[in-house]
């Protein structure tokens, strides 16, 4: 493979980028500059085609088309992307390997963006979170799922009102920086999601514990670390039956949806509302630390996080990981 970089340019007041394939020697430049080779590249830039199609479109001999396709493959300018069934046989499909090609000199480079340590930290956090969100972001980079928050109205068997649903706003801003928002409303109250039978056919991100979110209560027993079934407000219990009871403790967990193994469940919740806030901060601001033990191969994964007010301003600004369970 040749050298690939990003071409960044301004157009109509917007900044765009696309991949550019750098031709690093004269042989490759010579092949690409041939008029027939260039016409072939343009022909298959937006749609894959087989050799006979290309020859017919360009009005050249099929053998000539095959010759230049072979040359273009040798410099990684085009690639084979599949096959098509044609007149009783199988024909290979070819497509342009890059949206742009160029040569580069060793001078003229200008720094336009200074990637500071803080920016790098944010990039690493985003990468770790995207890995954890596998299954929730589709191939078009759109969010695929629902965010479920507890109703602020008295509901459920405990007739409780959720006080941590607004923490979903912080999560939503963070998700918006990672992926696109699909058409339709992706946030639902727990009572509506259950009444509308949304629990089986969707990926779900659930905010809040089972005491105030009835959807959370539906999945609590399936979690590797769960809320104490005897009293949801008494704390979290791991597989060794150790109890985590402090108010500022939160839980981040990911499991397969027990009602539909093709879908996933993420729970972000706390022993109290401050614990939910700790979990949201761990998810959005401390992803590298929070998901350092997450490989993507787990069927179920959970972490107990604890929030701290390090500068004594009354707000949580730091988290530690207390326990991780995974299988």
Secondary structure, 3 states (H helix, E strand, C coil): CCEEEEEEEEECCEEEEEEEEECCCHHHHHHHHCHHHHHHHHHCCCCCECHHHHHHHHCCCHHHHHHHHHHHHHCCCEEEEEEEEECCEEEEEEEECCCCEECCCCCCCCCCCCCCHHHHHHHHHHHHHHHHCCCCECCCCEECCEEEECCCCCECCCCECCCCCCHHHHHHHHHHHHCECCCCCCEEEHHHHHHCCCCCCCCEEEECCCCCCHHHHHHHHHCCCEECCCCHHHCEECCCCCEECCCCEEEEEEEEECCEEEEEEEEEEECCHHHHHHHHHHHHHCHHHHCCCCCCCCCEEEEEEEEECCCCCCCCCEEEEEEEEEC
